[in-house]
Amino acid sequence: MPSHTVTMEVEVLITTTDEGERGIDRFVGLDEEAARAIGYTPGCTKDQVLEALAWGAVMLGQRDACRDGWADLDPESISTDPIDAREL
């Protein structure tokens, strides 16, 4: 059976409320012990946390904050929407 691989660049729009921003910020700069307690990567920058949210939107189809790790947030506090895809 044939298989094909296509490489594209995908742009994801992440929209947040104030609550969503606070939710994102709690994952920024975690020390190793705190990160291990919640199963997250220690020392992440805000850009890295946003990249993780974008990855979830593209690879897992996650579109709001009501999922593992963000379940205590209002679902509308973080929304992720792929808005463009183009060839590299």
Helices and strands as residue ranges (DSSP letters): E 8-16, H 18-25, H 32-38, H 46-59, G 75-77, E 78-87
